[in-house]
Amino acid sequence: LILLDSLLQEKASILYSHSCILNMPLFSEDQLHLTQFLPVSFHLTSMRTVINLAFFIFFFQEATGQCDTGIYVNKTHTWNKGYLGKLYLDQSWLTQQTADWMLTIQFCNEVEEFKVWSADIVNPPTKNKYVNCVTCVEIMNMCWNPILYPCQDLQLSFLVRFPDLCFDEFTSYYDIVSVIESVTYTDGSSGSHTYCLPSDPQNCIKSCPAPSPAPTTTTTTTTTSTTTTSTTTTTTT
């Protein structure tokens, strides 16, 4: 129990920093029913315990299939300060065509910059196509692409820049870990769906490797001293 509680505290610190996730309802009636089976250390007596329990239920949702893995991110170009990616979301969960859509995108850790071209960023509020220093961002369709069909994938190109201290081209420290899609259908009804990438959760708590120190070059100078001796010979006749 001590080890489990320690792990949950570690995960809770990540959840608490990701403010836009907290807009999600934490518990359903069935999930609240589970609390009677939890050990005493999980009783809801502090905010820390509530957050820990939220993580417990979050992982429970993944284990019971409530988190869709119909998501794929293709990193089309990478370099040591970021990557260009293309997000694919399976839309087979839709019951009809949409009138509009919104995505809540969650990253492992805070990225220096997130940029998107085929959607508007609504949270954090901005008039630009990019935002800085975010772990969670909400975007919505533009005027020309609000309609989605169950037979397609939603495809979205984006750019991520790493913070200044990260120089690892192949790090997963700034990957997308989950996406919540919210839609309004043409009949006025609404729906939402949660996607989670099937990746190692430990990737989100590993630090980006520190840059390697620049190699040092040592130059050795050798000075050679040459002594010349002059000899004079005198001949007497």
Buried (B, 14 or more C-beta within 10 A) or exposed (E): EEEEBEEBBEBBEBBBEBEBBEEEEBBEEEBEEBBEEBEEEBEEEEEBBBBBBBBBBBBEBBEEEBBBEBBBBEBEEBEEBBBBBEBBBBBEBBEBBBBBBBBBBBBBBBBBBBBBEBBBBEBBEEEEBBBBEBBBBBBBBEEEEBEBEEEBBBEBBBBBBBBEEBBBEEBBBBBBBBBBBBBBBEEEEEBEBBBBBEBEEEBBBEEBEEEEEEEEEEEEEEEEEEEEEEEEEEEEE
